[in-house]
Amino acid sequence: MINQIGMKRIVLPFLIVSLCMQSAVAQNARFSQVFSAPMQLNPSLAGRFDGKVRVTSLFSFQQTLLNNGPVYSSMNHQNISFDIKLGHYRASGDDNQIADNGKENKVSTKEAKDVVGNNNPNGYWAAGATFYHYGHSSNPMDASFYSVSLARHFYNKSNKFYGFGAQATYATGCLDNTRGANYDIEISGGGFRYPTASPTTSNGAGHYVDFSVGGYYGMVTEPVMFEIGAALNNFHYPNNSLVGDKESELRHRVTVDGLLRLKLNPKWGIVMKTIYWHDGLYLNSKKPDSDSLYPHAFWSGIEFYKINPLSPYNINFGLYTRNFLSLIPYISINATQYANIRYTYEYPLNQGSVVKFVPYRHEVAAIFTLKRNTAPGTKFYKKLNYW
């Protein structure tokens, strides 16, 4: 058990970051479950999971009223990712053993630990790939993004960890007004600029290459664990026009993520996640008079985990908010230690009060993990990974 001073040293940095995030919020659109697409959030999160191989599918069905009704605009989003830990892999039960002569039998191969202990495990490399697409048959704009990520994870002492990652993305988009003119900035996947001068007569296509880097740092003890990360995208201001506009450019994207795990009682534990997203796949030209896509978003919420569940099938739940303008109930169903199904429904709180409101979003994520060490909730107060 850590003392009161130690607790303050761990919790205070997280709270400071959270308060800074809350001071700069505005409307924005994208996933409700942004935490279920971690490599889109921060490339250093590739390989930040319990297991050897992870495959994630996230589907989002979004609707919003155009100019407060009565016409709806719809958009579907899909994010499919794959990441793997590289090198020799050891499960959490394969700790160094004490031989009959009293000496420790150390293993020289690389480790990819997911649970901390008295030993100081080695770090590991991880790689990932992501496909993200948005589009709808009634919406004039659609786009696809293909990304590859590489990350290196380290352990500093037995209970501290940090990592760095880099990502390259190829983006391709299309504007086709024959599909209809039900475009709404609030549910667009961004990345490409929607022409504001003559949107109903302009058609075209575009593509660009983008790069991002990110990192994280964390510490874990039994009472509390925290993790803070950040990432930067759009280094060279890639041109994102679909109609040949040479002045159309993406600004940098900055994301900051914070995670805090607290010991509640012997039956339940809690995890708080806070995410601030500036730009990302959101458009914004370097020109001050260009159109603004509300390039700020803020997610915050709390999840309740059942500790050491007796059944391999169990349900965890939580509640999130986006910019304090919507409520996002969250349910997570674990099927053994291999599969995890997550569902959220985002309900806007400001419907009818302003022209632009947070859309309705139904989202389902399916996560499959190979060689997972333990099911969620098992060894809950020693684990590092909650993504």
Buried (B, 14 or more C-beta within 10 A) or exposed (E): EEEEEEBEEBBEBBBEBBEEBBEEBEBBBBBBBBBBBBBBBBBBBBBBBBBBBBBBBBBBBBBBBBEEEEEBBBBBBBBBBBBBBBBEBBBBEEBBEEEEEEEEEEEEEBBBBBBBBEBBBBBBBBBBBBBBBBBBEBBBBBBBBBBBBBBBBBBEEBBBBBBBBBBBBEBBBBBBBEBBBBBBBBBBBBBBBBBEEEBEEBBBBBBBEBBBBBBBBBBBBEBBBBBBBBBBBBEEBBBBBBBEBEEBBBBBBBBBBBBBBBBEEEEBBBBBBBBBBBBBBBBBBEEEEBBEBBBBBBBBBBBBBBBBBEEEEBEBBBBBBBBEBBBBBBEBBBEEBBBBBBBBBBEBBBBEEEEBBBBBBBBBBBBBBEBBBBBBBBBBBBBBBBB
